[in-house]
Amino acid sequence: ETIGQYGIGFNVVYQLTDCPSLLSNGDTMCVFDPQCKYAPGATESKPGRRFDGLNDRFWQRFSDLKSAYLHEGIEECPQAIQMELKSGSLFRFPLRHNDNMVHESKIVPNKPDGSRPKPMDVNWMQKILSKKWAPCMKQSMFFLNNVMEIKFFVIEEGSHRLDVTHHFSTYVDQAGKRKLDEFREYVHHFTANDEPKTVLYTLHLCETQTHYMNETNKQKEEKTEERWLIQQGIGDIEEEMQRWPFIKQMKPRHGIAAPLDAAE
């Protein structure tokens, strides 16, 4: 229910980086620095730093951060991205990209055999994200309540363009939205003594893949739209008298997705 809403699970980013940071609403920057190596003024009791009311003076002082947060170096930054930077959050995860960073990190654990992990450079990360992560996002959107659109951008080496390579979005018609709203309200107040409940609706999943020709900047788009029949439920629909002693820690939920177009 809360994926994409409260930031639960953020700590997994330390698998990639020693110093994650975020820029929120275009005027607040938070730097998390458990090792107290990177953020000015970070201490063991306050391992990080928050900067409020960012202005020209701040960006002049930390001018090397401008390109990292898309404040410069990007040609024709899409208008939608510029607006999102002013009202949303931009996360930055500097990779441990060389042996020295991996060796000195007190965060990254050793492998089971006692050796240190390999560095993660940009090329490796881009390959993982574009070939494995981006396609997985498609199915992960079936049951998300707060994430309806995902775009995967790439800045190629030597390029100043922000190119979107994968774009996923979902939508549900008005009748489906009403059903979902009623179901979510029921789930929110669900107790151990409540009867099971299910909801059935059609979800439209749109995908656009864009291929760029670096030399000519030409684009080739491949668009697809799929219809999926989604069922979400809470409780045991086969044993309605089932009771849930762990209800305060975890609610008994299920979800099923079936492709409508393939069925036809």
Short mmCIF file of the C-alpha atoms (twelve columns), coordinates in Angstrom:
data_MODEL
# 
_entry.id   MODEL 
# 
loop_
_atom_site.group_PDB 
_atom_site.id 
_atom_site.type_symbol 
_atom_site.label_atom_id 
_atom_site.label_alt_id 
_atom_site.label_comp_id 
_atom_site.label_asym_id 
_atom_site.label_seq_id 
_atom_site.Cartn_x 
_atom_site.Cartn_y 
_atom_site.Cartn_z 
_atom_site.pdbx_PDB_model_num 
ATOM 1   C CA . GLU A 1   0.000   0.000   0.000   1 
ATOM 2   C CA . THR A 2   2.838   2.393   0.728   1 
ATOM 3   C CA . ILE A 3   5.427   1.548   -1.963  1 
ATOM 4   C CA . GLY A 4   6.597   4.807   -3.469  1 
ATOM 5   C CA . GLN A 5   4.937   6.847   -0.727  1 
ATOM 6   C CA . TYR A 6   7.061   6.784   2.441   1 
ATOM 7   C CA . GLY A 7   10.476  5.704   1.182   1 
ATOM 8   C CA . ILE A 8   10.442  2.435   3.123   1 
ATOM 9   C CA . GLY A 9   13.379  0.275   2.049   1 
ATOM 10  C CA . PHE A 10  15.651  3.204   1.242   1 
ATOM 11  C CA . ASN A 11  18.571  1.565   3.058   1 
ATOM 12  C CA . VAL A 12  19.076  -0.866  0.174   1 
ATOM 13  C CA . VAL A 13  20.832  1.947   -1.716  1 
ATOM 14  C CA . TYR A 14  23.892  1.368   0.479   1 
ATOM 15  C CA . GLN A 15  24.491  -1.740  -1.605  1 
ATOM 16  C CA . LEU A 16  25.526  0.727   -4.329  1 
ATOM 17  C CA . THR A 17  26.784  3.857   -2.635  1 
ATOM 18  C CA . ASP A 18  28.402  5.258   0.499   1 
ATOM 19  C CA . CYS A 19  26.745  8.664   0.267   1 
ATOM 20  C CA . PRO A 20  23.208  8.866   -1.140  1 
ATOM 21  C CA . SER A 21  21.579  12.261  -1.409  1 
ATOM 22  C CA . LEU A 22  18.376  13.821  -2.648  1 
ATOM 23  C CA . LEU A 23  17.165  17.162  -3.906  1 
ATOM 24  C CA . SER A 24  13.558  17.852  -2.907  1 
ATOM 25  C CA . ASN A 25  11.273  20.528  -4.369  1 
ATOM 26  C CA . GLY A 26  14.301  22.180  -5.928  1 
ATOM 27  C CA . ASP A 27  15.226  23.964  -2.695  1 
ATOM 28  C CA . THR A 28  16.168  21.317  -0.121  1 
ATOM 29  C CA . MET A 29  19.099  18.910  -0.268  1 
ATOM 30  C CA . CYS A 30  19.652  16.002  2.115   1 
ATOM 31  C CA . VAL A 31  22.975  14.152  2.191   1 
ATOM 32  C CA . PHE A 32  23.282  10.838  4.045   1 
ATOM 33  C CA . ASP A 33  26.873  10.187  5.080   1 
ATOM 34  C CA . PRO A 34  27.229  7.310   7.592   1 
ATOM 35  C CA . GLN A 35  31.037  7.429   7.357   1 
ATOM 36  C CA . CYS A 36  31.149  11.225  7.842   1 
ATOM 37  C CA . LYS A 37  33.516  11.583  4.879   1 
ATOM 38  C CA . TYR A 38  31.643  13.631  2.319   1 
ATOM 39  C CA . ALA A 39  29.056  15.996  3.815   1 
ATOM 40  C CA . PRO A 40  30.528  19.132  5.442   1 
ATOM 41  C CA . GLY A 41  29.800  19.103  9.163   1 
ATOM 42  C CA . ALA A 42  28.679  15.465  9.345   1 
ATOM 43  C CA . THR A 43  29.284  13.817  12.735  1 
ATOM 44  C CA . GLU A 44  28.684  10.372  14.237  1 
ATOM 45  C CA . SER A 45  25.619  11.665  16.071  1 
ATOM 46  C CA . LYS A 46  24.383  13.447  12.935  1 
ATOM 47  C CA . PRO A 47  25.843  11.493  9.994   1 
ATOM 48  C CA . GLY A 48  24.688  13.742  7.189   1 
ATOM 49  C CA . ARG A 49  23.612  17.240  6.359   1 
ATOM 50  C CA . ARG A 50  20.468  19.048  5.285   1 
ATOM 51  C CA . PHE A 51  20.611  22.243  3.261   1 
ATOM 52  C CA . ASP A 52  17.439  24.349  3.127   1 
ATOM 53  C CA . GLY A 53  16.507  27.282  0.947   1 
ATOM 54  C CA . LEU A 54  18.995  26.542  -1.826  1 
ATOM 55  C CA . ASN A 55  19.892  29.667  -3.771  1 
ATOM 56  C CA . ASP A 56  22.523  30.929  -6.211  1 
ATOM 57  C CA . ARG A 57  25.015  31.329  -3.370  1 
ATOM 58  C CA . PHE A 58  24.708  27.639  -2.506  1 
ATOM 59  C CA . TRP A 59  25.215  26.506  -6.094  1 
ATOM 60  C CA . GLN A 60  28.212  28.798  -6.453  1 
ATOM 61  C CA . ARG A 61  29.783  27.324  -3.324  1 
ATOM 62  C CA . PHE A 62  29.121  23.736  -4.470  1 
ATOM 63  C CA . SER A 63  29.407  24.345  -8.183  1 
ATOM 64  C CA . ASP A 64  30.628  20.787  -8.809  1 
ATOM 65  C CA . LEU A 65  27.147  19.544  -7.845  1 
ATOM 66  C CA . LYS A 66  25.315  21.459  -10.572 1 
ATOM 67  C CA . SER A 67  25.621  18.829  -13.272 1 
ATOM 68  C CA . ALA A 68  24.971  16.025  -10.765 1 
ATOM 69  C CA . TYR A 69  21.513  17.477  -10.095 1 
ATOM 70  C CA . LEU A 70  20.799  18.501  -13.711 1 
ATOM 71  C CA . HIS A 71  21.307  22.206  -13.015 1 
ATOM 72  C CA . GLU A 72  23.740  22.477  -15.891 1 
ATOM 73  C CA . GLY A 73  25.383  20.382  -18.598 1 
ATOM 74  C CA . ILE A 74  22.109  19.114  -20.049 1 
ATOM 75  C CA . GLU A 75  20.965  20.451  -23.395 1 
ATOM 76  C CA . GLU A 76  17.233  20.795  -23.946 1 
ATOM 77  C CA . CYS A 77  16.242  19.276  -20.621 1 
ATOM 78  C CA . PRO A 78  12.569  18.297  -21.097 1 
ATOM 79  C CA . GLN A 79  10.117  20.815  -19.676 1 
ATOM 80  C CA . ALA A 80  8.354   18.057  -17.733 1 
ATOM 81  C CA . ILE A 81  11.612  17.125  -15.987 1 
ATOM 82  C CA . GLN A 82  12.296  20.750  -15.078 1 
ATOM 83  C CA . MET A 83  8.831   20.999  -13.507 1 
ATOM 84  C CA . GLU A 84  9.278   17.713  -11.633 1 
ATOM 85  C CA . LEU A 85  12.592  18.911  -10.193 1 
ATOM 86  C CA . LYS A 86  10.748  21.859  -8.655  1 
ATOM 87  C CA . SER A 87  7.974   19.774  -7.107  1 
ATOM 88  C CA . GLY A 88  9.442   16.252  -6.743  1 
ATOM 89  C CA . SER A 89  12.606  14.550  -5.547  1 
ATOM 90  C CA . LEU A 90  15.811  13.702  -7.401  1 
ATOM 91  C CA . PHE A 91  17.978  10.987  -5.832  1 
ATOM 92  C CA . ARG A 92  21.707  10.629  -6.492  1 
ATOM 93  C CA . PHE A 93  23.672  7.452   -5.739  1 
ATOM 94  C CA . PRO A 94  27.423  7.862   -6.490  1 
ATOM 95  C CA . LEU A 95  28.751  4.389   -7.296  1 
ATOM 96  C CA . ARG A 96  31.782  2.744   -5.750  1 
ATOM 97  C CA . HIS A 97  33.414  2.722   -9.141  1 
ATOM 98  C CA . ASN A 98  37.010  1.762   -8.329  1 
ATOM 99  C CA . ASP A 99  38.919  -0.702  -6.141  1 
ATOM 100 C CA . ASN A 100 40.070  2.017   -3.751  1 
ATOM 101 C CA . MET A 101 36.501  3.110   -2.926  1 
ATOM 102 C CA . VAL A 102 35.407  -0.485  -2.345  1 
ATOM 103 C CA . HIS A 103 38.444  -1.191  -0.156  1 
ATOM 104 C CA . GLU A 104 37.983  1.905   2.019   1 
ATOM 105 C CA . SER A 105 34.220  1.604   2.433   1 
ATOM 106 C CA . LYS A 106 33.092  0.607   5.919   1 
ATOM 107 C CA . ILE A 107 29.580  -0.015  4.645   1 
ATOM 108 C CA . VAL A 108 29.980  -2.607  1.919   1 
ATOM 109 C CA . PRO A 109 30.243  -6.126  3.404   1 
ATOM 110 C CA . ASN A 110 32.754  -8.754  2.348   1 
ATOM 111 C CA . LYS A 111 31.735  -11.709 0.223   1 
ATOM 112 C CA . PRO A 112 31.182  -15.073 1.984   1 
ATOM 113 C CA . ASP A 113 34.750  -16.067 1.070   1 
ATOM 114 C CA . GLY A 114 36.120  -12.930 2.750   1 
ATOM 115 C CA . SER A 115 37.022  -11.074 -0.453  1 
ATOM 116 C CA . ARG A 116 35.825  -7.588  -1.324  1 
ATOM 117 C CA . PRO A 117 33.096  -7.036  -3.959  1 
ATOM 118 C CA . LYS A 118 34.004  -5.725  -7.386  1 
ATOM 119 C CA . PRO A 119 33.567  -2.008  -8.189  1 
ATOM 120 C CA . MET A 120 30.396  -0.964  -10.010 1 
ATOM 121 C CA . ASP A 121 31.053  1.432   -12.855 1 
ATOM 122 C CA . VAL A 122 28.525  3.392   -14.906 1 
ATOM 123 C CA . ASN A 123 28.599  1.042   -17.896 1 
ATOM 124 C CA . TRP A 124 27.866  -1.966  -15.699 1 
ATOM 125 C CA . MET A 125 25.052  -0.159  -13.924 1 
ATOM 126 C CA . GLN A 126 23.473  1.075   -17.159 1 
ATOM 127 C CA . LYS A 127 23.523  -2.442  -18.573 1 
ATOM 128 C CA . ILE A 128 21.865  -3.870  -15.462 1 
ATOM 129 C CA . LEU A 129 19.213  -1.156  -15.386 1 
ATOM 130 C CA . SER A 130 18.339  -1.173  -19.075 1 
ATOM 131 C CA . LYS A 131 18.496  -4.931  -19.652 1 
ATOM 132 C CA . LYS A 132 17.130  -6.287  -16.376 1 
ATOM 133 C CA . TRP A 133 15.645  -3.601  -14.151 1 
ATOM 134 C CA . ALA A 134 13.634  -1.605  -16.692 1 
ATOM 135 C CA . PRO A 135 11.750  -4.619  -18.135 1 
ATOM 136 C CA . CYS A 136 10.944  -5.842  -14.605 1 
ATOM 137 C CA . MET A 137 9.285   -2.512  -13.861 1 
ATOM 138 C CA . LYS A 138 6.535   -3.462  -16.271 1 
ATOM 139 C CA . GLN A 139 5.136   -6.270  -14.145 1 
ATOM 140 C CA . SER A 140 5.897   -4.544  -10.856 1 
ATOM 141 C CA . MET A 141 3.326   -1.850  -11.704 1 
ATOM 142 C CA . PHE A 142 0.356   -4.246  -11.600 1 
ATOM 143 C CA . PHE A 143 -0.337  -3.690  -7.908  1 
ATOM 144 C CA . LEU A 144 1.306   -0.354  -7.082  1 
ATOM 145 C CA . ASN A 145 -1.049  2.297   -5.741  1 
ATOM 146 C CA . ASN A 146 1.181   5.370   -5.725  1 
ATOM 147 C CA . VAL A 147 3.360   4.825   -8.799  1 
ATOM 148 C CA . MET A 148 1.559   5.095   -12.133 1 
ATOM 149 C CA . GLU A 149 4.444   6.115   -14.378 1 
ATOM 150 C CA . ILE A 150 8.120   5.168   -14.635 1 
ATOM 151 C CA . LYS A 151 10.634  6.671   -17.061 1 
ATOM 152 C CA . PHE A 152 14.189  5.437   -17.506 1 
ATOM 153 C CA . PHE A 153 16.593  8.127   -18.735 1 
ATOM 154 C CA . VAL A 154 20.156  7.753   -19.943 1 
ATOM 155 C CA . ILE A 155 22.930  10.311  -20.420 1 
ATOM 156 C CA . GLU A 156 25.363  8.641   -22.796 1 
ATOM 157 C CA . GLU A 157 29.087  9.168   -22.250 1 
ATOM 158 C CA . GLY A 158 30.168  12.368  -23.995 1 
ATOM 159 C CA . SER A 159 26.549  13.414  -24.499 1 
ATOM 160 C CA . HIS A 160 24.657  16.346  -23.014 1 
ATOM 161 C CA . ARG A 161 21.228  14.899  -23.755 1 
ATOM 162 C CA . LEU A 162 18.805  13.364  -21.307 1 
ATOM 163 C CA . ASP A 163 17.315  10.512  -23.352 1 
ATOM 164 C CA . VAL A 164 14.370  8.414   -22.196 1 
ATOM 165 C CA . THR A 165 14.803  4.789   -23.273 1 
ATOM 166 C CA . HIS A 166 11.918  3.124   -21.416 1 
ATOM 167 C CA . HIS A 167 8.569   4.582   -20.435 1 
ATOM 168 C CA . PHE A 168 5.900   2.609   -18.571 1 
ATOM 169 C CA . SER A 169 2.504   3.921   -17.490 1 
ATOM 170 C CA . THR A 170 -0.751  2.451   -16.244 1 
ATOM 171 C CA . TYR A 171 -4.306  3.696   -16.143 1 
ATOM 172 C CA . VAL A 172 -7.675  2.439   -14.955 1 
ATOM 173 C CA . ASP A 173 -11.065 3.744   -16.130 1 
ATOM 174 C CA . GLN A 174 -13.367 5.672   -13.789 1 
ATOM 175 C CA . ALA A 175 -15.455 2.642   -12.854 1 
ATOM 176 C CA . GLY A 176 -12.286 0.729   -11.959 1 
ATOM 177 C CA . LYS A 177 -10.956 3.652   -9.923  1 
ATOM 178 C CA . ARG A 178 -14.139 3.767   -7.857  1 
ATOM 179 C CA . LYS A 179 -13.841 0.051   -7.137  1 
ATOM 180 C CA . LEU A 180 -10.186 0.470   -6.161  1 
ATOM 181 C CA . ASP A 181 -10.900 3.409   -3.879  1 
ATOM 182 C CA . GLU A 182 -13.607 1.428   -2.060  1 
ATOM 183 C CA . PHE A 183 -11.321 -1.610  -1.765  1 
ATOM 184 C CA . ARG A 184 -8.382  0.414   -0.431  1 
ATOM 185 C CA . GLU A 185 -10.631 2.007   2.163   1 
ATOM 186 C CA . TYR A 186 -11.792 -1.461  3.218   1 
ATOM 187 C CA . VAL A 187 -8.192  -2.700  3.437   1 
ATOM 188 C CA . HIS A 188 -7.180  0.312   5.511   1 
ATOM 189 C CA . HIS A 189 -9.766  -0.519  8.189   1 
ATOM 190 C CA . PHE A 190 -9.574  -4.323  7.878   1 
ATOM 191 C CA . THR A 191 -9.589  -6.215  11.194  1 
ATOM 192 C CA . ALA A 192 -9.271  -9.861  12.147  1 
ATOM 193 C CA . ASN A 193 -13.052 -10.234 12.329  1 
ATOM 194 C CA . ASP A 194 -13.891 -8.724  8.935   1 
ATOM 195 C CA . GLU A 195 -15.113 -10.752 5.983   1 
ATOM 196 C CA . PRO A 196 -12.845 -11.290 2.962   1 
ATOM 197 C CA . LYS A 197 -13.236 -8.935  0.033   1 
ATOM 198 C CA . THR A 198 -12.027 -8.875  -3.578  1 
ATOM 199 C CA . VAL A 199 -12.000 -6.318  -6.368  1 
ATOM 200 C CA . LEU A 200 -11.818 -6.983  -10.124 1 
ATOM 201 C CA . TYR A 201 -10.877 -4.378  -12.728 1 
ATOM 202 C CA . THR A 202 -9.077  -3.847  -16.045 1 
ATOM 203 C CA . LEU A 203 -5.647  -2.214  -16.045 1 
ATOM 204 C CA . HIS A 204 -4.097  -0.723  -19.190 1 
ATOM 205 C CA . LEU A 205 -0.311  -1.003  -19.292 1 
ATOM 206 C CA . CYS A 206 1.507   1.159   -21.841 1 
ATOM 207 C CA . GLU A 207 5.164   0.712   -22.763 1 
ATOM 208 C CA . THR A 208 7.370   2.821   -25.025 1 
ATOM 209 C CA . GLN A 209 10.948  1.899   -25.880 1 
ATOM 210 C CA . THR A 210 13.047  4.520   -27.648 1 
ATOM 211 C CA . HIS A 211 16.218  3.735   -29.570 1 
ATOM 212 C CA . TYR A 212 18.625  6.580   -30.328 1 
ATOM 213 C CA . MET A 213 21.153  6.955   -33.106 1 
ATOM 214 C CA . ASN A 214 23.992  8.873   -31.449 1 
ATOM 215 C CA . GLU A 215 25.396  10.292  -34.668 1 
ATOM 216 C CA . THR A 216 22.124  11.608  -36.107 1 
ATOM 217 C CA . ASN A 217 20.006  11.860  -32.937 1 
ATOM 218 C CA . LYS A 218 17.243  10.026  -34.773 1 
ATOM 219 C CA . GLN A 219 14.728  8.165   -32.664 1 
ATOM 220 C CA . LYS A 220 12.912  4.916   -33.244 1 
ATOM 221 C CA . GLU A 221 9.983   4.265   -30.937 1 
ATOM 222 C CA . GLU A 222 8.260   0.990   -30.226 1 
ATOM 223 C CA . LYS A 223 4.904   1.396   -28.481 1 
ATOM 224 C CA . THR A 224 2.705   -1.308  -27.027 1 
ATOM 225 C CA . GLU A 225 -0.447  -1.293  -24.934 1 
ATOM 226 C CA . GLU A 226 -1.700  -4.302  -23.019 1 
ATOM 227 C CA . ARG A 227 -4.906  -4.931  -21.108 1 
ATOM 228 C CA . TRP A 228 -4.702  -6.931  -17.910 1 
ATOM 229 C CA . LEU A 229 -7.477  -8.296  -15.710 1 
ATOM 230 C CA . ILE A 230 -6.452  -7.607  -12.113 1 
ATOM 231 C CA . GLN A 231 -7.907  -9.121  -8.985  1 
ATOM 232 C CA . GLN A 232 -6.898  -7.906  -5.565  1 
ATOM 233 C CA . GLY A 233 -8.209  -9.379  -2.359  1 
ATOM 234 C CA . ILE A 234 -7.909  -9.439  1.394   1 
ATOM 235 C CA . GLY A 235 -8.783  -12.302 3.694   1 
ATOM 236 C CA . ASP A 236 -9.398  -15.960 2.796   1 
ATOM 237 C CA . ILE A 237 -12.164 -16.213 0.201   1 
ATOM 238 C CA . GLU A 238 -12.383 -20.011 0.640   1 
ATOM 239 C CA . GLU A 239 -12.487 -20.023 4.459   1 
ATOM 240 C CA . GLU A 240 -14.430 -16.924 5.403   1 
ATOM 241 C CA . MET A 241 -14.245 -17.726 9.127   1 
ATOM 242 C CA . GLN A 242 -10.447 -17.708 9.031   1 
ATOM 243 C CA . ARG A 243 -8.938  -15.440 11.685  1 
ATOM 244 C CA . TRP A 244 -5.597  -13.674 11.514  1 
ATOM 245 C CA . PRO A 245 -3.570  -13.453 14.766  1 
ATOM 246 C CA . PHE A 246 -0.821  -11.485 12.978  1 
ATOM 247 C CA . ILE A 247 -3.202  -8.837  11.614  1 
ATOM 248 C CA . LYS A 248 -1.382  -5.946  13.317  1 
ATOM 249 C CA . GLN A 249 1.887   -6.825  11.599  1 
ATOM 250 C CA . MET A 250 0.706   -8.046  8.199   1 
ATOM 251 C CA . LYS A 251 -2.604  -8.093  6.368   1 
ATOM 252 C CA . PRO A 252 -3.561  -11.218 4.356   1 
ATOM 253 C CA . ARG A 253 -3.487  -9.862  0.807   1 
ATOM 254 C CA . HIS A 254 -3.381  -11.444 -2.635  1 
ATOM 255 C CA . GLY A 255 -3.162  -10.234 -6.208  1 
ATOM 256 C CA . ILE A 256 -3.647  -11.938 -9.568  1 
ATOM 257 C CA . ALA A 257 -2.935  -10.525 -13.042 1 
ATOM 258 C CA . ALA A 258 -4.093  -12.163 -16.289 1 
ATOM 259 C CA . PRO A 259 -3.463  -10.795 -19.823 1 
ATOM 260 C CA . LEU A 260 -6.794  -10.099 -21.510 1 
ATOM 261 C CA . ASP A 261 -5.435  -9.702  -25.020 1 
ATOM 262 C CA . ALA A 262 -3.668  -13.064 -24.917 1 
ATOM 263 C CA . ALA A 263 -6.844  -14.711 -23.654 1 
ATOM 264 C CA . GLU A 264 -8.722  -13.484 -26.710 1 
# 
